[in-house]
């Protein structure tokens, strides 16, 4: 599973950061960045109001 953050859509609202139960998201320069603690639970994906976070289940690496 790969978690992608589209920086063109991310507004840095922190909703995903606050909902992540694994502390798997950092905010760097006002953009969400998936870190190594991400477990692919989908919490961030389900709360992003801007559809900036997507997942690809065919891979095993996160894209920052």
Residue pairs with C-beta under 8 A, 6 or more apart in sequence:
1 40
1 55
1 56
1 57
1 59
1 60
2 55
2 56
2 58
2 59
2 60
2 61
2 62
2 63
3 34
3 38
3 40
3 44
3 45
3 53
3 54
3 55
3 62
3 63
4 34
4 53
4 54
4 55
4 56
4 63
5 31
5 32
5 33
5 34
5 52
5 53
5 63
5 64
6 51
6 52
6 53
6 54
7 31
7 52
9 50
9 51
9 52
10 31
10 32
10 50
10 52
10 53
11 30
11 50
11 52
12 27
12 30
12 31
12 32
13 49
13 50
14 27
15 47
15 48
15 49
16 25
16 32
16 43
16 44
16 47
16 48
16 53
17 25
17 26
17 27
17 32
19 43
19 44
19 47
20 38
20 43
20 44
21 41
21 43
22 37
22 38
22 39
22 41
23 35
23 37
24 34
24 35
24 36
24 37
24 38
24 39
24 44
25 32
25 33
25 34
25 35
25 38
25 44
26 32
26 33
26 35
27 33
32 44
32 52
32 53
33 64
34 62
34 63
34 64
35 62
35 64
36 62
38 62
40 55
42 55
44 53
45 53
45 54
45 55
